[in-house]
């Protein structure tokens, strides 16, 4: 019953399936009764999915249920293999074996379920497993694993004489509080995402010729950062910086942005101010304040002859050096009012030719390594572009 209620009160994630607080209860079932009964409990707990608004038929329900049962029952089997003994039984227990087995019970189930769901979503939505994992699961796993250990504690309390089933009641309030905290975290992430989307939309309304530019640059930036071995959280932050890198152009006149002829010296000085303007705007948003150095320095050159005039080499934040490569590549392969677009091969040659002067060689090399997976996104842009364009 408690499993069904927790599943019915699931939390809608910004992307992907809903999340529930049933995991600690499943862990408790594994520790108390073993894999067989825990698997049955997991199957029964899936029934509320039939009442969910987003439910789309028996096939989806069956897949979701199978994933849940496999992760719970499979974890239960590992619990036994690692020396665990169901607490509801009367068998002798090895203290050391139980410690290891309890840790397995707390951690493995949520990882297995997350991998199964992420794989399914990647196949259905045509996205990469890495992107699904980063956007939907990685940020939530630490709290879910902590709840797994809460499930272990729940099971231990329930077998204490004179407490029994009342032990479950002791955990109801903390789980309710955890659900509310989790829900607020999801809403906060949605609010952050909406804020970034609104800022990008404001820019595109001002400069229609760069529509889609920020999204493409973000995709290339993620590719480079992942190829360089960045952590998922760091990848997410540089992706957000890429989406906002040209925000300062809202402070540049529309006449200059849309001009289809060579800029005058004064107009060029005006457009050179957009990294500083964007950094100033973002600095006023606490959640985005750590992105300021990336946005501020994204037009620096590796040799020190960029917009800032002096910052060079590794003194430029690595995220800004990555962003410079992604930004320039998309500028070269995109059509602008004053020129056509360069092919991928020609743009790549430009990046190589300017590696070590305009661009960080490591970022260029990482772009080459990671680009193959983005060929479908890049398309088959053709034509020509001005060398060293820094738009």
C-alpha positions as CSV (number, residue, x, y, z in Angstrom):
1,X,0.0,0.0,0.0
2,X,2.7,2.4,0.9
3,X,4.5,1.7,-2.4
4,X,1.4,2.4,-4.4
5,X,0.8,5.7,-2.6
6,X,4.4,6.8,-3.1
7,X,4.2,5.9,-6.8
8,X,0.9,7.7,-7.2
9,X,2.4,10.8,-5.7
10,X,5.3,10.7,-8.2
11,X,7.1,13.9,-9.2
12,X,7.1,15.0,-12.8
13,X,10.7,15.6,-14.1
14,X,11.5,18.3,-16.6
15,X,12.5,15.7,-19.1
16,X,11.7,12.0,-19.2
17,X,9.6,9.9,-16.8
18,X,8.2,10.9,-13.5
19,X,10.2,10.1,-10.3
20,X,8.7,8.7,-7.1
21,X,9.9,8.2,-3.5
22,X,9.1,4.5,-3.7
23,X,12.7,3.5,-4.0
24,X,13.4,3.4,-0.2
25,X,10.3,1.3,0.3
26,X,11.6,-1.1,-2.4
27,X,15.0,-1.3,-0.6
28,X,13.2,-2.0,2.6
29,X,11.3,-4.8,0.9
30,X,14.5,-6.3,-0.4
31,X,16.2,-6.2,3.0
32,X,13.1,-7.5,4.9
33,X,11.9,-10.2,2.5
34,X,14.4,-10.9,-0.2
35,X,14.2,-10.7,-4.0
36,X,11.0,-12.7,-4.6
37,X,8.6,-10.7,-2.5
38,X,10.4,-7.5,-3.3
39,X,9.9,-8.1,-7.0
40,X,6.2,-8.8,-6.5
41,X,5.9,-5.6,-4.4
42,X,7.6,-3.6,-7.2
43,X,5.2,-5.0,-9.8
44,X,2.2,-4.0,-7.6
45,X,3.6,-0.6,-7.0
46,X,3.5,0.1,-10.7
47,X,-0.3,-0.1,-10.9
48,X,-0.8,3.6,-10.3
49,X,1.0,4.3,-13.6
50,X,-2.2,3.2,-15.2
51,X,-3.9,6.2,-13.7
52,X,-1.2,8.7,-14.7
53,X,-2.1,11.4,-17.2
54,X,1.0,10.7,-19.3
55,X,0.3,7.0,-19.5
56,X,0.2,6.0,-23.2
57,X,-1.0,2.4,-23.3
58,X,-0.3,-1.1,-22.2
59,X,3.0,-1.4,-23.9
60,X,4.5,1.6,-22.1
61,X,3.0,0.4,-18.8
62,X,4.5,-3.1,-19.4
63,X,8.0,-1.7,-20.2
64,X,8.0,0.5,-17.1
65,X,6.8,-2.3,-14.9
66,X,9.4,-4.7,-16.3
67,X,12.2,-2.1,-15.7
68,X,11.0,-1.7,-12.1
69,X,10.8,-5.4,-11.4
70,X,14.2,-6.2,-13.0
71,X,16.0,-3.5,-11.0
72,X,14.4,-4.4,-7.7
73,X,14.5,-8.2,-8.0
74,X,18.0,-8.1,-9.6
75,X,19.2,-6.0,-6.7
76,X,17.6,-8.5,-4.3
77,X,19.5,-11.3,-5.9
78,X,22.8,-9.4,-5.5
79,X,21.8,-8.7,-1.9
80,X,21.8,-12.4,-1.3
81,X,24.9,-13.1,-3.3
82,X,26.9,-10.5,-1.3
83,X,26.0,-12.3,1.9
84,X,22.7,-10.6,2.9
85,X,20.0,-12.4,4.7
86,X,16.4,-11.2,4.8
87,X,15.7,-9.7,8.2
88,X,12.2,-11.2,8.3
89,X,13.8,-14.7,8.4
90,X,15.4,-16.4,11.4
91,X,18.7,-17.4,9.8
92,X,22.0,-16.4,11.3
93,X,23.7,-13.4,9.8
94,X,27.4,-12.5,9.1
95,X,27.8,-8.9,10.3
96,X,30.4,-8.0,7.7
97,X,28.5,-9.7,4.9
98,X,25.3,-7.9,5.9
99,X,27.1,-4.5,5.8
100,X,28.3,-5.1,2.2
101,X,24.9,-6.5,1.2
102,X,23.0,-3.6,2.7
103,X,25.1,-1.2,0.8
104,X,24.4,-3.1,-2.4
105,X,20.7,-3.1,-1.7
106,X,20.8,0.7,-1.2
107,X,22.7,1.7,-4.3
108,X,22.4,-0.9,-7.1
109,X,18.7,-0.8,-7.7
110,X,18.4,2.9,-8.5
111,X,21.5,2.7,-10.8
112,X,20.1,-0.3,-12.7
113,X,16.7,1.3,-13.1
114,X,18.2,4.6,-14.2
115,X,20.4,2.9,-16.8
116,X,17.4,0.9,-18.2
117,X,15.1,3.9,-18.4
118,X,17.9,6.1,-19.9
119,X,18.6,3.4,-22.5
120,X,14.9,3.2,-23.4
121,X,14.5,6.9,-23.7
122,X,17.6,7.2,-25.9
123,X,16.2,4.6,-28.3
124,X,12.7,6.1,-28.4
125,X,13.7,9.7,-28.6
126,X,16.7,9.3,-30.9
127,X,19.1,11.0,-28.4
128,X,22.4,9.8,-27.0
129,X,22.5,7.9,-23.8
130,X,25.0,10.4,-22.4
131,X,22.7,13.4,-23.0
132,X,19.7,11.6,-21.5
133,X,21.7,10.6,-18.5
134,X,23.1,14.1,-18.0
135,X,19.9,16.0,-18.3
136,X,17.5,13.6,-16.6
137,X,19.3,11.3,-14.1
138,X,22.8,12.4,-13.1
139,X,21.7,15.3,-11.0
140,X,19.0,13.3,-9.1
141,X,21.0,10.1,-8.3
142,X,22.8,11.3,-5.1
143,X,19.5,12.1,-3.4
144,X,18.0,8.8,-4.6
145,X,20.9,6.8,-3.3
146,X,20.6,8.6,0.1
147,X,16.9,7.5,0.1
148,X,18.1,4.0,-0.6
149,X,20.1,4.0,2.7
150,X,17.0,5.4,4.4
151,X,15.2,2.3,3.1
152,X,17.8,0.1,4.8
153,X,17.3,2.0,8.1
154,X,13.6,1.6,7.7
155,X,13.9,-2.2,7.4
156,X,16.2,-2.4,10.4
157,X,13.8,-0.4,12.6
158,X,10.8,-2.5,11.5
159,X,12.4,-5.7,12.9
160,X,13.2,-4.2,16.3
161,X,11.0,-5.9,18.9
162,X,7.9,-3.8,20.0
163,X,8.3,-1.5,17.1
164,X,7.5,-3.6,14.1
165,X,5.2,-2.0,11.6
166,X,5.2,1.2,13.6
167,X,8.7,1.7,12.3
168,X,7.3,2.4,8.9
169,X,5.2,5.2,10.4
170,X,8.4,6.8,11.8
171,X,9.6,7.3,8.2
172,X,6.4,8.7,6.7
173,X,7.0,12.3,7.7
174,X,10.7,12.4,6.5
175,X,9.6,10.9,3.2
176,X,6.8,13.4,2.8
177,X,9.3,16.2,3.5
178,X,11.8,14.6,1.1
179,X,9.1,14.5,-1.6
180,X,8.3,18.2,-1.1
181,X,12.1,19.1,-1.2
182,X,12.5,17.0,-4.4
183,X,9.5,18.6,-6.0
184,X,10.8,22.1,-5.2
185,X,14.2,21.1,-6.6
186,X,12.5,20.1,-9.9
187,X,10.5,23.3,-10.1
188,X,13.6,25.3,-9.4
189,X,15.5,23.6,-12.3
190,X,12.5,24.2,-14.5
191,X,12.5,27.9,-13.5
192,X,16.3,28.2,-14.3
193,X,15.7,26.5,-17.7
194,X,12.8,28.9,-18.4
195,X,15.0,31.9,-17.5
196,X,17.7,30.8,-19.9
197,X,15.2,30.1,-22.6
198,X,13.6,33.5,-22.1
199,X,16.9,35.3,-22.3
200,X,17.8,33.5,-25.5
201,X,14.4,34.3,-27.0
202,X,15.0,38.0,-26.2
203,X,18.2,37.9,-28.1
204,X,16.8,36.1,-31.1
205,X,14.0,38.7,-31.2
206,X,16.6,41.4,-31.5
207,X,18.9,39.6,-33.9
208,X,16.8,37.3,-36.2
209,X,19.8,36.4,-38.3
210,X,21.3,34.4,-35.4
211,X,18.2,32.4,-34.7
212,X,19.2,28.9,-33.6
213,X,22.9,30.0,-33.3
214,X,23.0,29.8,-29.5
215,X,21.5,26.3,-29.5
216,X,23.9,25.0,-32.1
217,X,26.9,26.5,-30.3
218,X,25.7,24.9,-27.1
219,X,25.6,21.5,-28.8
220,X,29.1,21.9,-30.2
221,X,30.3,23.1,-26.8
222,X,28.9,20.1,-25.0
223,X,30.7,17.8,-27.6
224,X,34.0,19.5,-27.0
225,X,33.7,19.5,-23.2
226,X,32.7,15.8,-23.1
227,X,35.6,15.0,-25.4
228,X,37.9,16.8,-22.9
229,X,36.6,14.7,-20.0
230,X,34.6,17.4,-18.2
231,X,32.3,16.2,-15.4
232,X,28.5,16.2,-16.2
233,X,27.8,19.1,-13.9
234,X,30.6,21.1,-15.6
235,X,29.3,20.2,-19.0
236,X,25.8,21.4,-18.0
237,X,27.2,24.7,-16.9
238,X,29.2,25.4,-20.0
239,X,26.2,24.4,-22.0
240,X,24.2,27.1,-20.2
241,X,27.0,29.6,-20.8
242,X,27.0,28.8,-24.5
243,X,23.2,29.4,-24.7
244,X,23.8,32.9,-23.2
245,X,27.1,33.8,-24.8
246,X,25.7,36.4,-27.2
247,X,23.1,37.8,-24.7
248,X,25.0,41.1,-24.7
249,X,23.9,41.7,-28.3
250,X,20.6,43.0,-26.9
251,X,22.7,46.1,-26.0
252,X,23.9,46.5,-29.6
253,X,21.8,48.5,-32.1
254,X,19.7,46.4,-34.5
255,X,21.1,48.5,-37.4
256,X,24.6,47.2,-36.6
257,X,23.5,43.6,-36.1
258,X,21.7,43.5,-39.4
259,X,24.2,45.4,-41.5
260,X,25.2,43.5,-44.6
261,X,28.3,45.5,-45.4
262,X,31.6,46.0,-43.7
263,X,31.4,47.5,-40.2
264,X,32.9,50.9,-39.6
265,X,35.4,51.3,-36.8
266,X,32.8,52.7,-34.5
267,X,30.3,50.0,-35.3
268,X,33.0,47.3,-34.7
269,X,33.8,48.9,-31.3
270,X,30.0,48.8,-30.5
271,X,29.7,45.1,-31.3
272,X,32.9,44.3,-29.4
273,X,31.2,45.4,-26.2
274,X,28.6,42.6,-26.3
275,X,30.7,40.1,-24.2
276,X,30.9,42.7,-21.4
277,X,27.3,43.6,-21.7
278,X,26.2,39.9,-21.5
279,X,28.5,39.3,-18.5
280,X,27.0,42.3,-16.7
281,X,23.4,41.0,-17.3
282,X,24.2,37.5,-16.2
283,X,26.0,38.8,-13.1
284,X,22.7,40.1,-11.8
285,X,21.2,36.6,-11.8
286,X,22.6,34.7,-8.7
287,X,22.2,31.2,-10.3
288,X,24.1,32.3,-13.4
289,X,26.8,34.4,-11.8
290,X,29.5,31.7,-12.2
291,X,29.0,31.9,-16.0
292,X,30.3,35.5,-16.1
293,X,34.0,34.7,-16.9
294,X,33.0,32.3,-19.7
295,X,30.7,34.9,-21.4
296,X,33.0,37.8,-20.7
297,X,36.0,36.0,-22.3
298,X,34.5,34.0,-25.1
299,X,35.9,36.4,-27.8
300,X,39.5,36.3,-26.4
301,X,42.1,34.8,-28.7
302,X,44.7,32.3,-27.6
303,X,47.5,34.6,-28.7
304,X,46.1,37.6,-26.7
305,X,44.8,39.6,-29.6
306,X,41.1,39.2,-28.9
307,X,38.3,41.6,-27.8
308,X,39.8,42.0,-24.3
309,X,43.2,42.9,-25.7
310,X,45.7,41.1,-23.4
311,X,44.3,38.0,-21.9
312,X,46.0,35.0,-23.6
313,X,46.6,31.3,-23.3
314,X,45.6,29.5,-20.2
315,X,44.8,32.8,-18.5
316,X,41.6,32.6,-20.5
317,X,39.1,30.3,-18.8
318,X,39.1,26.9,-20.5
319,X,35.3,27.1,-20.9
320,X,35.7,30.3,-22.8
321,X,38.4,28.8,-25.0
322,X,36.0,25.9,-25.8
323,X,33.2,28.3,-26.5
324,X,35.4,30.3,-28.9
325,X,35.9,27.2,-31.0
326,X,32.2,26.2,-31.0
327,X,31.1,29.8,-31.7
328,X,33.5,30.3,-34.6
329,X,32.6,27.0,-36.2
330,X,28.9,27.8,-36.2
331,X,29.5,31.3,-37.4
332,X,31.5,29.9,-40.3
333,X,29.0,27.2,-41.3
334,X,25.9,29.5,-41.0
335,X,24.4,31.8,-43.6
336,X,24.6,35.5,-42.6
337,X,23.1,38.5,-44.4
338,X,26.5,39.5,-45.8
339,X,27.8,36.1,-46.9
340,X,27.1,32.4,-47.4
341,X,28.1,29.5,-45.3
342,X,31.3,27.5,-45.3
343,X,31.4,23.7,-45.6
344,X,32.3,21.6,-42.6
345,X,35.6,20.6,-44.2
346,X,36.6,24.2,-45.0
347,X,35.6,25.4,-41.5
348,X,37.6,22.6,-39.9
349,X,40.6,23.6,-42.0
350,X,40.2,27.2,-40.7
351,X,40.1,25.9,-37.1
352,X,43.3,23.9,-37.7
353,X,45.0,26.8,-39.4
354,X,44.3,29.1,-36.5
355,X,45.0,26.6,-33.8
356,X,47.6,28.1,-31.4
357,X,46.9,31.7,-32.5
358,X,43.1,32.3,-32.4
359,X,42.1,29.0,-30.8
360,X,43.3,26.7,-28.0
361,X,44.9,23.7,-29.8
362,X,43.4,21.3,-27.2
363,X,39.9,22.6,-27.8
364,X,40.3,22.3,-31.6
365,X,41.6,18.7,-31.2
366,X,38.6,17.8,-28.9
367,X,36.2,19.3,-31.4
368,X,37.6,17.1,-34.1
369,X,37.4,14.0,-31.9
370,X,33.8,14.7,-30.9
371,X,32.3,16.1,-34.1
372,X,31.4,12.8,-35.8
373,X,28.4,12.3,-33.5
374,X,27.0,15.7,-34.5
375,X,27.2,15.4,-38.3
376,X,23.4,15.1,-38.5
377,X,23.0,18.3,-36.5
378,X,25.6,20.2,-38.5
379,X,24.0,19.2,-41.8
380,X,25.7,19.9,-45.1
381,X,26.2,23.6,-45.1
382,X,28.1,24.9,-48.1
383,X,29.7,28.0,-49.6
384,X,32.3,30.4,-48.3
385,X,33.1,32.7,-45.4
386,X,35.6,35.4,-44.4
387,X,38.6,33.9,-42.7
388,X,38.9,34.4,-39.0
389,X,35.3,35.7,-38.7
390,X,34.7,36.4,-35.0
391,X,30.9,36.9,-35.0
